[in-house]
Amino acid sequence: MTSQRCILHPMLLIPFVENSFKHGAIIDGCLAIMIAVKRNSEMLFFEVENSVLEKTNDSTGIGLENIKKAIRNVISKCIYFRNK
């Protein structure tokens, strides 16, 4: 297996982290945020989770759509988004 470099566009992942702070819930005085970055030979996996009081379906998803458009403007490869 050869070592390959993975280069990210500057600030590409920042909106996801900012979003976790904006929409996270403070529980017992703490806002919990988990960030994971993993890579295999073909893909980069980026995951951000934040604490929530309860799941609601009242989100319009416009923020995620704006992020998708911005990323697609920067890179041409296929990108998959999964919102839990």
N, C-alpha and C positions, 0 to 999 in steps of 0.2 A: 504494500500500500504506500503510495507516495503522499507526501504532505502537500496540501494545497492551501493557499491563502484565501481567506474570506474577507473581502473588503466591503464595508457598508458605507453608504452615502452618509455624510455627516448629518447628525440629528434626525435620522430616519425613524428611530424608535422612540424619540422623545414624546410625541403626542400620546402614545399608549401609556407611558409612565405618568404624564400629566393627567390623563384621564382617570387613572386609578386614584390619584390624590383628590381630584375634583369630585368623584362619585363614590369614594370610599366612605365607610361609616366609622365614626369613633366609638369604640366599644370599651367600656371600663377605662377610659382615658387614653386608649391607644388606637391608632390607625395602622392596621396590619397590611403590609404590601409585600408580596412575594414576586420576585423577578427571576426567571430562569431563561438561560440561553444555551441551546444545545445545537450541535452540528454533526451531521454524518457526511458521507462522501458526496451527497447530492443536494442536501437541503440544510437550511438554517431554521431552527425552531425557536421562537421567541414567545414567552408566555408571561403575562402579568395578571396577578390576582390581587384583589383588595377585599378588606372586610366589608360585609354588608349586613344590615339588620334583617332584611327580608327581600326576597326576589320579587320584583314587580315587572309587569310587561307594558309599562306606560312610556317606555323610551321610544323615541321616533327613529333612533339609529342614524340620524343625520351626521353626527360626529364621526362615527365609524365610516360612513360613506365618503365623507370629505377626506379622511385619512387614506382610504383606498385609492381615491382619485389622485391624491398627491403622490402616493408611492408609485402608482402606475405611470405617472408623468416622468418619474425619475428612472425607472427601470422597465425593461420590456419583457422580462420573463414572467411566466405565470405565477401568480400569487394566490394563495388560499387563505381565507380568513375564517376563523371559527369563533363565534361569540357564545360563551357558555351562559 
